[in-house]
Amino acid sequence: MPKQLELFPGYAPPEPRIVPRSEHPISRRMISREALKVLYRLHDAGYLAYLVGGSVRDLLLGLTPKDFDVGTDARPEEIRRLFRASRIIGRRFRLVHVYFRGGKFVEVVTFRGPEDLEEEEEEVYGTPQQDAFRRDLTINALFYNIADFTIVDYVGGLEDLRRGIIRIIGDPDLRFTRDPVRMLRAIRHAARAGFEIEPRTWEGILKHREKIRLCSPYRLRDEWLKDVTGGWSEPWLSLMFKSGLFREIFPSYHRTLVSFPPTQRFLSRLLSVSDRLLSEGQLSQAEALALFLYPYLLAHGFGKPPSRPERPTREVEKRLLEILGSYRFCRELFEETLLLLSSLLYYRYFVLKGKTPPRKLTRKSYFPLLLRLSEIIFPREKEFFNLEVSLPKKKKKRKRRGHA
């Protein structure tokens, strides 16, 4: 049997803050139907069933959660027996995906025990209290109890949420050393919500930032890609620079931005536009990534007005790999971004020369994306680098005269 342990030896944790339904804004109408089905089936079977993590935080902030995760004291095998359309995921730390129509699923996690016992091969389960204390940030450790519709707060997350504070749970030195990715998550939530990182957490980031290089490139890629394409990339860039984490994750890009300050301001301006369009649902992931990478290309030989029209695919790929090579991108996303950037630089020749682009380009299915990117990039490029830019005017369609 997996162990169930005290939070820490000799430690008596404080009583949780329980907020009744009358004193918080979360109603069941805000929770997805699929998550409610999972919560109630677990509850009706006699298990604890909580909405956990980011979904509770987002609901309290008035945001729509991307997904709803459920925490319970039921073990993975017990959860699996309750839901026929489910599957146990993971080897060391197992969780359950419960599937619904339309490709939807709800992730169900058994409450986990203290982090300092993770080294054991045996899976360590725990109480809601223990599970809360092993989460990364106080605002991510809030629970919504379906049994009585209360919010349960073991770590002071509600007060930090009210004050706009990002705080690591526990000792920053210990928590960042055990998992340096937590530093990126602190930066993310500060950028996303416009919150302030409290001093001990910030000092811990500055002290341990070099440890981020010890993390798997795949984990780092997944984390920073969320930030570049999430709609909060401009404040994220500012915090990443101030913390020194940008230098650790993108060393070549950092050197470029430091050695040529206009490029950094240009990047910040592009990300500001990217954030607005992403929040309006008007920008794809590849377009957002292209906006993030374009200033790097501009500073590495592509900023000069081209002497002839050509698509510099190989040269662009080489430069992109200087930044992205170690992160092993999804091939489809990398190739789509490469196509957009190399085609944009090809199109840029005609814009700078005031010429009409050839039909072989304008007929491409991705040409509308190039137009949108050029309308974002080229006027701002002129502002920062004093280039003469004349975007082609959109042709007005002539009305056909009717025949008698």
Sequence and secondary structure as in RCSB ss.txt:
>XXXX:A:sequence
MPKQLELFPGYAPPEPRIVPRSEHPISRRMISREALKVLYRLHDAGYLAYLVGGSVRDLLLGLTPKDFDVGTDAR
PEEIRRLFRASRIIGRRFRLVHVYFRGGKFVEVVTFRGPEDLEEEEEEVYGTPQQDAFRRDLTINALFYNIADFT
IVDYVGGLEDLRRGIIRIIGDPDLRFTRDPVRMLRAIRHAARAGFEIEPRTWEGILKHREKIRLCSPYRLRDEWL
KDVTGGWSEPWLSLMFKSGLFREIFPSYHRTLVSFPPTQRFLSRLLSVSDRLLSEGQLSQAEALALFLYPYLLAH
GFGKPPSRPERPTREVEKRLLEILGSYRFCRELFEETLLLLSSLLYYRYFVLKGKTPPRKLTRKSYFPLLLRLSE
IIFPREKEFFNLEVSLPKKKKKRKRRGHA
>XXXX:A:secstr
  EE  SSTT      EEE GGGS   GGGS HHHHHHHHHHHHTT  EEEETHHHHHHHTT   S  EEEESS 
HHHHHHH SSEEEE SSS EEEEE GGG EEEEEE B  GGGTTSSS EE  HHHHHHTSSBGGG EEEETTTTE
EEESSSHHHHHHHTEE BSS HHHHHHH THHHHHHHHHHHHHT EE HHHHHHHHHHGGGGGGS HHHHHHHHH
HHHTTT HHHHHHHHHHHTHHHHH HHHHHHHHHSHHHHHHHHHHHHHHHHHHHTT   HHHHHHHHHHHHHIII
IISS  SS    HHHHHHHHHHHHGGG   HHHHHHHHHHHHHHHHHHHHHHHT    HHHHTSTTHHHHHHHHH
HHHHHHHHHH                   
